[in-house]
Amino acid sequence: MKADKLTSLRPGEKAIIHSLDDAEISVKLLEMGCTPGEEVTLEKVAPLGDPIAVRIAGYLLSMRLSEAETVTIRKVASN
Amino acid sequence: MENAGQKSVLKRKVALIGNPNSGKSTLFNALTGLNQRTGNFPGVTVDKKTALVRKQFGKQEVEFSYIDLPGTYSLYAKSMDEEVATNVLVDKSNPDFPDLVLIVADATSLKRSLFLAGQIIDLNLPCVLALNMMDDAQKAGISIDVQRLSNRLGIPVVPVSARNKTGLEELEQVLSEHNELPAYRFLDAASISWPAVNLVLKSFAAENIKEYPALYKAHQLFATDEKWREQLADAGFSPNTAQAEESLLRYGVIARHLEACVGKATGNAGFTQKIDRWITHKVWGYVIFLLIMLAVFQSIFYLAEYPMSWIESGFAWIQELILTSFPEGVLTDLIVNGLLAGLSGVVIFIPQIALLFFFIAMLEDSGYMARVSFIMDKLMRKIGLHGRSVIPLISGMACAVPAIMGTRTISNWKERIITIMVTPLMSCSARLPVYTLLISLVIPDKMVGGIFHLQGLVLMGMYVLGFVTAIAAAWVMNKIIKGKGRSWFIMELPVYRMPKWSNVFYLIYEKVKIFLVDAGKVILAVAVVLWFMVSFGPGDEFKQNQSRISEMEDVLENRVDFTSDKYNDHEFRDQLIYMDSLKADSINAALSILNSRQLELSYAGRLGKIIEPAIAPLGYDWKIGISLITSLAAREVFVGTMATIYGAGDDENIVPIRERMAVEKHADSGLPVYSFATAVSLLIFYAFALQCISTIAIVKRETKSWKWPAIQFTFMGALAWVASFITYQLLK
């Protein structure tokens, strides 16, 4: 388990949200259900590399890389 | 016969609130039908949808007054829309403050829905939770213990499906009788920023508010009141920290509720995932997008043409009818050429608006719109726009009016304003007749490289010019305009669903009504002013000319009736008919000269002469000046004005106008008026100038102020002048 940014996930990769680092963005992310301890999966990356969409709490949430950059995650060891 | 006790109607003010994509609008439509009206929330650009519905429950008649609040994820507003929602709910003196809040929750995404629901419960207002999309939830294998959820939340919970209209009667029954405050609070707010909350509680002890409303009030005071900000900061209050803490605690509570009431689904988003593989593919995503936009654009462009020509001929028929059945005079002229012409200019937009919003509703409802934003956001962000700006921009190639009405979906104020400001630069369909006339006048009709038609290439160039200028203007404005609030892309990509036809219908109905009522007034007023300017003129010369015209028309109308029995020698009668037609031709020729003179002597003509020094550097004379003025009604009026000025043909057939323009010479120099330089300069002018009162009116409607249309008119006019000046000076 090592701390990474949400932007470091590859498509299909799972992780657990560890912390939100930007006060203003975290407020918005928390409201949308991105709470520490929640599992996220990187579902897709827009064709131009930005924004991205993650599956969280049973739905698809999109965000810009600049926003994903503020989310610290711990990757779930793949088996 | 007054019997108040028996016949009293119970009045209930119900506010609908819910997440975007929770089916809130569908539920509102299902509850209210065509009773809904669109108004304004004071001071903001957000529309207020309300409806009065009467229902009989046993012996009791209830009058529901519904209000549909903008979709939001939280009480903490991030945009103007969301601010409206929260203002209504927290301010008891607000005229829209409800008796009851109907929280619309998406049963397939209960976790996020309960976040907002919890906040509403904690505001301590009577509320009911409608658990929408229960059918979808069941299909996805999610089972919800409704009774238990209701017990735990302390408010009534009613499962419904707004799409299939199930559960609505039960819901209305509950709405008609539920009056109680929530049985318990959702969250213990006392643990968040207690010193600050305590401060608020003590200061507003008279209002007897609870902890959470006090915390919420602390946020509001911090944002708006200088003195309070200091005091709250002294008490250790920080809005971001408090909000983050609240969100965390709420999700903690939600997790416990979900565990108790919801059977875990076996995660089935397969259908959406499969489609998304294509829709957001790095090649196919754009190909599909282009194909869809091409289809949308072509449909608006070509399909709208049929109803538009029906409207035109319908109005022409009515105008003709009035002209023939009413006595000639100023009043008849005002009705026919002022009011009816203006009204026709308003109604003519309905097909394009209806078609565009048909497509927008389909794209939005199906979930595709969010994907378009997703794949276009990075490109659009470079010029200060949002992924959501793409559809309005492209729609602007058909007509800027519906395109600007379509910018509602852009939640960030700055991004929305920039989109509104640059959309009229896209080449719309009203410019096409002007381009066609001018291009055919000076661009040779020949082929280039064997396959390309030169005139066609120039026309395409005009479209490219509009597009490139719009992009450049957006880039510049992004540097100049100061933003309110941060731009977000933290949004849901909803699952794909079949669009709901009634939603599509209601959206079209709403938009057409807004345009007719709000923009229609302005357009009609300007049409009447323009009518006045071309129908009246200063001084005796105008009057003299006018009476000459009517005398000449009398002569033209006093024709011989050749069908009478008197003319029994048919050969001679044919000769007479021929001579009569020669007479009519010569009178018509003289009339068109007088009509042209009439326009010259009118106020519009005088104004054309007054502005001549300003437009001479662009290569225009006062006659073109008149056309620039009358084009304000709509750009294509240019063609009709040219026809009147040169007394040639009508706006249905451009060949005689073009031929007449081609031989027009300057009185002093003898050089042609429509030289290559002048015509190209005019093309450029029409590409850039905001000569469209309908656009001005709708921008005023959408921004709720004259400031932005004024800025837009000025910057586009300045751009047109400078660009045409440079063009003319280089080419002459």
Interface residues (C-beta under 8 A of the other chain):
Chain A: L20 A23 E24 I25 S26 V27 K28 L29 L30 E31 M32 G33 T35 P36 E43 K44 A46 P47 L48 G49 D50 P51 A53 R55 A57 G58 Y59 L60 L61 S62 M63 R64 E67
Chain B: Y73 S74 Y76 K78 T108 S109 K111 R112 F115 N240 T241 Q243 A244 S247 L248 Y251 A265 G267 A269 T272 Q273 D276 T280 H281 K282 V283 G285 Y286 A370 F374 I375 D377 K378 L379 R381 R486 W488 F489 I490 M491 E492 L493 P494 V495
